[in-house]
Amino acid sequence: MTNEEITRIARRLRRMHQTTSPEALCRYLDILIDYFPMGKGPDAMKGFITRSSRCCVITINSDLPKRAQAIVLFHEIGHYVLNHHQKKQVFAFQDFSVFDAESMFEDEANRFIAEYLLDDDKTLQVLRDGNDFFQAAALLEVPKEILDYKMRMLRYYKLLTAECPIYTKRNCMGAIDCSGLENDSYM
């Protein structure tokens, strides 16, 4: 899926529903959410999405910090709205390996989060106000990995020339760092 398509979908969805709460967005999209303990270790499952008939359920690891749960939930919503289920033959089983570094779907879902959560103008202003990358991520209340994805999109659209000091891989959701994002606000 192209950057333009992902941006269009994310912006249209945000404009239609006027929310940065992933739970509210799931209600609007008629997606059920199940919070289930799946462990706290580095290899613990973070979340996955299953679809049976017309019923879609996102399962989130309830052992994760609240902010990490929200980011994983947005990631799974990205899979849903980008219609990845129509492109996978064994959707429910493939998503159990949701953090597969080779999957273009993971990259697309990460780009969706960045486009949905971070407004271009606000992000550019925070980056240009003399904040370093890590300060900017904290001020924007997103993990550094999501800001990296947003910066890539801004560079793609030629709105930003600065390079990011980190390079986030497609499988970043497996090790996403939500430390420093203690409050539960979404934007």
N, C-alpha and C positions, 0 to 999 in steps of 0.2 A: 504494500500500500504506500502511496506517495506521501511526502510530508504535507503537501497541500490538502490531500484528502483527510489526513489525520487532524490537521489544524481546523479544517472546516467542520468536521464532526464534533470535535471538542468544543469549539466556540459556539456552535449551534446549540449543543446540549446545555452548556452553561447559560447561554442567553435564554433558552426556553425555561429552564428550571430555577435559575437564580439561586443556586446553592453551592456551597463548597463542603457540605456534609455528605460523606459517602452513603450514610444510612438513608438520608432523605432522597438522594439520587436513586438508590435501589428501590425505594418505595415508588417513586415516579416511574421507574422502568419495569416495575412488577417483578423484581428479583428478590427472592427470599435470601435471608442471611442466617447462617448457622455458625455460632461461636462454639468451638470445640477444643479442649486442651490437646495439644499435639507435641508438647515438650518445649524445653527452653534451650536445648543444646544447639550448637552451630549447624547441625545436620537436620534439625527439626523442620518439618513441613511448615510453611508460612501460611499458605492458603491455596485453594483451588476452586474451580468452577465446574459444575456438572449441569448437564441439560438432559432431560428426559421428556419426550413429547414436547410440550410447550412450556414446561416448568423449568425454571433456571434457579439453581441454588449456589450461592457462594459460601464456602466454608472457610472460616478464618480461625487461626490458632489463637485461642483465648489466653494462652500463656505469654503472648507477646505484650509489650507495653502498648497502651491505648493508641499512641501516635503511630506506632508501627502497624497496628491493626488497620488504622485508617488508610495508610499508604498502600498496604497490601490489598485492601478492599478496592481502592481506586484502580490499582493495577488489574484486578480481576474484572472490574467494570469495563476497563479498556478492552480486554479480550471480548467481552460481550458486545459492546457497541461497535467494535471493529469487525464483527461477524466472523471471528476466528472459528467459531463452532461450525460454520458452514464449510470451512476449508479443511477441517480435520475429520478423518474417518472414525477415529476412536477417541472422541473428544474427552470423555470423562477419564479415560485411562491416561491419555497423553498429559493431561493437566496435572497428574500426580507428579510428573517430572517437570513442573512448571518453570523451573529455573535453569533449563537446558541452555547452555551458552551458545549452542548452534542455532537456536530457533529465532527466526526473523519475527515470529509472533511476539516474543518477549521484548524485542527491540521496539516494535510498534506499540505495544501496551505501555512501555516506559515513555515513549514520545507522547502518547495520549495523556498520561498523568501530567507531564510538564506543560503541555498546551492547555489542559483543563484548569490546572491549579494556578498557573503563573501568567498574569497579564503582561503583555509585552512592555507597555509603558512603565508600569510599576517596577518590573524587573530591571529594565534599563536604567531607571532613575536610581535604584538602590546600588547597582553596579557602578554607576558614574559618580556617586556621592563620596567616593574615596574609600569605600569599604573593600576590604579584601574579599576574596571568594567565600571564605568560611564565615566571615561576618555577614555577608550578603545572604547566605543560606539561612543563617539564624534569624536575620531580620525578616526574611520572606517566609519563615516558619516552615521550611521544607528541608529534607535531608540533602546533603551535598550532592548525592547522585542525581536527584531530580533537577537541581540547579544546573548540573553539567548537561543534562539532556536539554534543558531550556536554552542554555547558551548555544548548543549545537543548532537548535532550531533558529535562534536569532541570527547566527552566522549564516545559515542556509538562506534566510530571507534578506541577508546583507544589511541587517540592522545593528550588527555588532561585529567588530573585528578582533576583539581580545580572545586569546586562547584560554581555555580552562586549565587550571593547575593539576587537575586530576583527569583520568580517563576512565569512565565508567563502562564496564562491560555489560553485555546484554543480560547476564545472569545476576545483575546487581541486587535484585530483590531478595535473593537468597542470603545476602549478607548486608542488607541496607542498615545504615547507622542512623538511628533516630535519637541518639543521645543528644542532649542539649535542646530537645524539643519537648520539654516537660509539660507545657500546658496542652490542653486538649483542643485548642482552637484549630481551625482548618485554614484560615486565611485572615 
